């Protein structure tokens, strides 16, 4: 069981690293444009909306965002 989790984690690392860079790039873009990250609600904020837009073009990012959001909402 531990070996399977370790192997899965190793396989997911490049995708997670790439997606993390996308998150940082989104923050950098918004700050360079002097735009706020958040809106009235977190889901309406510039940061989340830009990530959703990028996720529509990048399937791996979209899937990763959905998984991360489900974990956050259900903990």
C-alpha positions, 0 to 999 in steps of 0.5 A: 500500500505504501509503495503504491502511494509513493509511486503515485506521488512520484508520478503526480509530482511533475504535474503538481510542480507545473500547476504550482508554477501556474498558480504563482504565475497567476498571482504575478500577473494580477499583481503586475496589473495592480488587480486585487486577488479577491472579489466579494466572494472567493469564487468571484475573485480575479485569482480564482476566475483566472485560474478557472480560465487557464484550467479550461485550456489546460486539462491537467490544471483544471483537474488539479484545481477541481481535486484541490477544491474538493479536498478543501471544501470537504475537510 
